[in-house]
Amino acid sequence: MPQNKNMDTTSKQPEISSMTHEEEEEAQHDISKLRDHVEQISLSQRVTKNELEALMDVLKRNIEVAK
């Protein structure tokens, strides 16, 4: 069976970064903003989950009282 020459497993060396100091600072700022955004989303999801669990508890109690 012939070997596929396109399946070369050797990895290329990463190129040396040529970012300027300003670009690095901007990238760090963007990363920080993304981290803050992810943290806010996570907090919002926890609040939503807690609110949903509280509503489910109220619904269960109301169903039990109605029986």
Residue, then its C-alpha position, 0 to 999 in steps of 0.5 A: m500500500p503506498q504511503n501518503k506523502n501529505m501526512d508528514t508528521t514533522s512539526k514546524q517550528p513556531e515563528i518568532s513573534s515580532m509584536t511591538h511592545e504596544e501590541e503586546e500591551e494591547a493584547q494583554h488588555d484584550i485578554s484581561k477584558l475577555r477574562d472579565h467578560v467570562e467571569q461575568i457570564s459565569l456569575s450570571q449563569r450561577v445566578t440564573k441557576n439559583e433563581l431557577e432552582a428557587l422557582m422549582d422549589v416553589l412550584k414543587r411546594n405549590i403542587e404538594v399543597a394543591k394535592 
